[in-house]
């Protein structure tokens, strides 16, 4: 096979692969179409409990760490400023995306070692389980001190006076 034929074959393979990637992303966006965009940051979300910088690794369907959710702001990995307040969790993501998770939406906090796009040391990821609209999702965060973030997020699970547990 001469060089021209080999180059053409490689080019055809690359075009096919790019086309398949595009189709996969289009189908993922179609499956996520019923999920609303996350809430914008409120003017005031309560007293700050914890703040750290980290990485938003991925947001996936709850319990399915390989099933990414393709919604505005949460579809891609990004550096993040994470702020836990008495009212919820504020995520300021690189690129200008912002997300607010109200305390009432928080369903659980776990530690994990892997999700789509990332594998780390044992319990190196903090998994925030919450509801986005009616859809339960897991937001995977990578921070320097995962135990401190998990402990802070766990305080949002405490039942405030006057609110009945789910």
N, C-alpha and C positions, 0 to 999 in steps of 0.2 A: 504494500500500500504506500503510495507516495505521500509526501507531506501535505499537499493540498487536500487530498481525500481524508487524511487523518484529522486535519484542522476542521474540515467541514463536518465530520462525524462528531467531534467534540462540541462544536457549535450547536449542532442539532440536539445533542444530549442536554446541553445547558439550557437551551430554549424550552425543551420539554420539561425539565426540572423546574424552571422558573414558572412555567404555565401551571404545573401541578401545585406549586406553592401558592400561587395566586388563587387557584380554585379552592384549596384548603382554607385559606384565610377568608375568602368570600363565604364559604359554607359556615365557618365558625361565626362570622358576623351575623349571618342569617339566623343561626341557632340562638344567638344572644340578643336578637332584635326585640324580644319581649321584656328584656331586663332594662329598667330605667337607668339613666345616668345617676351617679352618686350625688348626694346633696352638696351644695356649695357651703363654704365655711360661714358660720353665723357671725354676726358682729361680736357676740359674747357667748362663750360656751361654758362658762363656769371657772372655778378656781383650778389653776394648774396643779396637777399631781406629779407629772413626770414629763420630761422633754429629752429627746435624743435625736441624733442624726443616724441615718441608716440607709437601707436599700429596700424598696418595695420590689420583691422578687416576682410575685405573680398573684393574681386573684383568680381563684378557680371555683368551680361548683363545690359546695361543701362535701367533704368526704371523698372527693374525686380529684386528687392532686395532679392529674395529667390532663384535666379538662378545663382549659383556660376560659375565662369569661372575657368577651371582647366588647367592653363598654368604654365610653369616653373616660380617659384618665386612668383607667385601671388595666388596660389591655397590654401594657408593656412594662418591662423592668425599668426602674428609675431610682435615682437617689432621692431620698425623702427626709423631710423634717417631720418628726413624729411628736405630737403633743397630746398627752392624755390629760383630760380635764374632768371635772365632776359631771359635765354634761355629755361627754363622749370622747371621741378620738378625732383629732385633726391631722390630716395627711397633706403636706405640701410637697408635691412631686416636681422634680426637675422638668423643665419645659413649660411650667406654669399651671399644670393641672392641680386642682385642689379637691379634697374629698372630706366630708364630715360623716362620721359614723356615730349617730346618737346612742347614748348609753342604753336606751330601751331596745335598740336593735342588736346589741351584743348578746350572742348566744353561748359563747364559750371561748376559752383561751387554752391552747395546747402548745407543746413544743414538738418539733419535727426535725428530721435530718435531710429531707429531700422534698422537692416538688418539681413541677415542670421547669426546665432550664437551670436547676441548681441542686447540687448535693453538697452538704457541708458536714462538719463533725456532728457527733451525736447531740441532739437537742439544740442545734445551732440556729434553727429558725423558730420564730414565734408565729404561731398561726392564730389569727383573730377570726373567729367564726361569727358571722353577723348576717342579717337579712338585708338585701338590697331590693327594695320593693317587696315582692313576695318570694324572692329567690334566696335561699340560704347560700352564702358564699364563704370561702376561706381566703383571707388576705395574709400572705406569707411575707414576713418582715425579717430582715437580717440586720442585726445591730451588734455593737461591741459587747453589751451586757444583756444577753437575752433573758436572764433570770429576773433582772430588775424590771425590764419592760413587761414580762409576763405577769409579775406580781402587781404592777401598776394597773395593767389591763384587767386583772382579776377583780380589782376593787369595783369595777363597773358592773360586775355580776351580783354584787351585794344588793339585797332588796331594800330600797329606801322606804322610810316610813310612809304608809298610805298606799304603797304599790304592792299588789299581790304578785307572788312568784308565778311564773308561767308553768 
